[in-house]
Amino acid sequence: MKRMTLGLLILAFVFATPALSEEGDDDRERPKNFGAHGWGLRFGIGDDPDQIIVGAQWDFGEFKAVHLEPNVELSVGDNHLTLSGLFAVHYRFRSVEQFRPYAGAGLGLAVTRFDPPGAGSDTDLDIGLRGLGGFNWALKNGREAFVELSLGVDFVNDIQIMGGWSF
């Protein structure tokens, strides 16, 4: 019941937020079309299971303010080793000073190996949802950095705090 409520709250947030920020084409900081626009590195921590996370993401551009940013992550810790992929969609709001907030969601696939001490190992394949929010900012070298908080619904970590940069 708790997970279903969390999932419904995430979906309500994701679908309600675009209505709160109608954005015109002249507000765009870096207009892009759909296509490969770069990649980046990501790192962070996850809770339940407690893990350290490293990965990469790709920027496939935007349709107005909606960005397609899939990622792949390797998570280690708490007797778990996880390889996951997430197809994330971000809605970027208007810039606030040099920061550009975003909210989004993604559908993911994860393979987890659980190896408790003194027992045999077990491997699971999971499909789940992740709601996320964060902000990007431009670096002096023209690259972009980000900080992100995400909540998993039947997916690898219940909570992730991530950071990274794009090339």
Backbone torsions as a table, in degrees:
resi	resn	phi	psi	omega
1	MET	NA	-40.8	-179.3
2	LYS	-62.2	-44.1	-179.4
3	ARG	-66.1	-37.0	179.4
4	MET	-66.3	-41.6	177.6
5	THR	-62.7	-44.2	178.1
6	LEU	-61.2	-43.3	178.7
7	GLY	-61.7	-42.8	178.7
8	LEU	-66.2	-38.2	176.9
9	LEU	-64.2	-42.6	178.9
10	ILE	-62.6	-46.4	179.6
11	LEU	-62.5	-41.4	178.2
12	ALA	-62.2	-41.5	178.9
13	PHE	-64.1	-45.7	-177.6
14	VAL	-63.8	-41.3	-177.5
15	PHE	-81.4	-21.9	-179.4
16	ALA	-85.7	-30.0	-173.6
17	THR	-66.1	-35.3	178.3
18	PRO	-60.7	-31.7	179.5
19	ALA	-68.4	-22.0	-178.0
20	LEU	-81.8	-10.3	-175.7
21	SER	-141.0	77.5	176.0
22	GLU	-72.4	124.3	-170.8
23	GLU	-123.7	130.6	178.6
24	GLY	-88.3	163.6	-179.5
25	ASP	-62.5	-31.0	-178.1
26	ASP	-74.6	-8.7	176.8
27	ASP	-85.0	-7.5	-176.2
28	ARG	-67.1	134.1	176.9
29	GLU	-83.9	-45.2	178.7
30	ARG	-136.8	89.1	-178.5
31	PRO	-64.4	136.7	178.7
32	LYS	-137.5	154.6	171.9
33	ASN	-102.6	170.9	178.2
34	PHE	-65.3	137.4	179.7
35	GLY	149.3	175.4	-179.4
36	ALA	-75.3	119.2	-177.8
37	HIS	-117.3	4.7	178.5
38	GLY	141.4	-179.2	179.6
39	TRP	-145.4	171.7	-179.6
40	GLY	-157.8	171.4	177.7
41	LEU	-104.7	147.9	179.2
42	ARG	-135.2	151.5	-179.8
43	PHE	-154.3	157.1	178.9
44	GLY	171.3	-161.5	180.0
45	ILE	-130.7	153.2	177.8
46	GLY	-128.8	155.2	179.4
47	ASP	-122.2	138.2	178.0
48	ASP	61.3	73.5	3.0
49	PRO	-80.4	155.4	177.8
50	ASP	-71.9	116.0	-175.1
51	GLN	-143.3	155.6	168.6
52	ILE	-99.0	137.1	-171.7
53	ILE	-125.2	134.2	171.2
54	VAL	-131.2	151.8	-179.5
55	GLY	-174.6	-168.2	179.6
56	ALA	-140.6	152.0	175.6
57	GLN	-133.3	159.3	179.2
58	TRP	-123.6	146.6	178.2
59	ASP	-109.1	111.4	179.4
60	PHE	-101.1	21.7	173.0
61	GLY	88.5	-163.8	-171.7
62	GLU	-142.1	157.5	166.6
63	PHE	-117.2	101.7	-169.7
64	LYS	58.1	-113.8	-177.0
65	ALA	-103.6	7.2	179.8
66	VAL	-95.6	121.4	-177.9
67	HIS	-109.2	141.2	174.0
68	LEU	-101.1	114.7	-176.0
69	GLU	-135.8	78.1	176.8
70	PRO	-69.2	156.3	178.1
71	ASN	-145.8	163.3	174.3
72	VAL	-130.6	139.7	-175.8
73	GLU	-137.5	147.0	172.1
74	LEU	-115.0	122.6	-177.0
75	SER	-118.2	134.7	-177.3
76	VAL	-132.9	136.2	174.1
77	GLY	139.2	162.7	177.7
78	ASP	57.0	38.7	-179.0
79	ASN	61.6	21.9	177.3
80	HIS	-120.7	143.2	169.4
81	LEU	-128.3	120.1	-172.2
82	THR	-128.7	134.5	170.4
83	LEU	-115.6	122.0	-176.3
84	SER	-134.4	153.6	173.8
85	GLY	-129.1	141.1	-177.9
86	LEU	-134.5	127.9	172.8
87	PHE	-93.8	99.5	-174.2
88	ALA	-100.8	142.6	174.7
89	VAL	-120.2	124.2	-178.4
90	HIS	-111.7	137.1	169.5
91	TYR	-104.3	116.3	-178.4
92	ARG	-94.8	127.0	179.0
93	PHE	-84.6	176.5	175.6
94	ARG	-61.2	151.7	179.0
95	SER	-67.0	142.5	172.8
96	VAL	-118.4	106.8	-171.3
97	GLU	58.8	-127.7	179.4
98	GLN	-91.9	-1.4	-177.0
99	PHE	-96.7	145.9	178.3
100	ARG	-125.1	100.0	-179.0
101	PRO	-70.6	154.1	176.2
102	TYR	-146.5	159.3	174.2
103	ALA	-139.3	151.6	-179.0
104	GLY	-171.6	-169.2	179.8
105	ALA	-154.9	166.1	178.7
106	GLY	-155.8	158.5	175.0
107	LEU	-110.0	131.5	-174.1
108	GLY	-132.0	164.1	177.3
109	LEU	-130.4	134.1	-177.1
110	ALA	-139.5	140.8	172.2
111	VAL	-112.7	121.5	-176.9
112	THR	-121.5	132.1	173.2
113	ARG	-107.8	119.6	179.4
114	PHE	-106.0	123.4	-175.1
115	ASP	-131.3	78.2	-179.0
116	PRO	-69.8	148.0	179.3
117	PRO	-63.3	135.1	176.8
118	GLY	77.7	9.2	179.3
119	ALA	-138.6	168.5	178.3
120	GLY	-72.9	165.2	-179.7
121	SER	-90.9	161.3	-179.7
122	ASP	-140.3	141.9	179.0
123	THR	-119.9	133.4	-179.9
124	ASP	-123.1	148.0	172.2
125	LEU	-115.5	122.0	-176.5
126	ASP	-122.4	144.5	169.6
127	ILE	-118.2	132.6	-177.6
128	GLY	-155.4	177.7	179.6
129	LEU	-112.2	153.6	175.8
130	ARG	-139.5	125.9	171.7
131	GLY	-98.0	141.9	-174.7
132	LEU	-146.0	159.9	176.2
133	GLY	-156.9	152.8	-179.4
134	GLY	180.0	-160.9	175.3
135	PHE	-150.1	150.1	177.1
136	ASN	-109.3	157.3	170.0
137	TRP	-149.8	150.4	-178.5
138	ALA	-80.5	138.1	174.8
139	LEU	-93.5	163.9	-177.5
140	LYS	-62.9	-28.5	-178.6
141	ASN	-84.9	9.7	178.4
142	GLY	89.2	-6.7	176.9
143	ARG	-80.8	179.1	-178.9
144	GLU	-129.9	139.7	175.4
145	ALA	-114.2	161.2	179.5
146	PHE	-149.3	157.8	169.9
147	VAL	-132.3	138.3	-171.9
148	GLU	-144.7	143.0	171.7
149	LEU	-118.7	130.4	179.0
150	SER	-134.4	149.8	-179.9
151	LEU	-119.3	126.4	-179.4
152	GLY	-94.1	141.5	174.2
153	VAL	-117.2	108.2	-174.8
154	ASP	54.4	39.1	179.1
155	PHE	-131.8	175.3	-167.9
156	VAL	-38.5	-73.7	179.8
157	ASN	-104.9	144.4	175.6
158	ASP	-66.6	-40.2	-179.3
159	ILE	-134.9	137.8	173.6
160	GLN	-130.2	140.0	170.0
161	ILE	-117.8	117.1	-173.1
162	MET	-123.9	157.2	173.3
163	GLY	-146.5	167.0	178.3
164	GLY	168.0	-170.6	179.8
165	TRP	-149.3	158.8	-179.1
166	SER	-113.1	146.7	179.0
167	PHE	-102.7	NA	NA
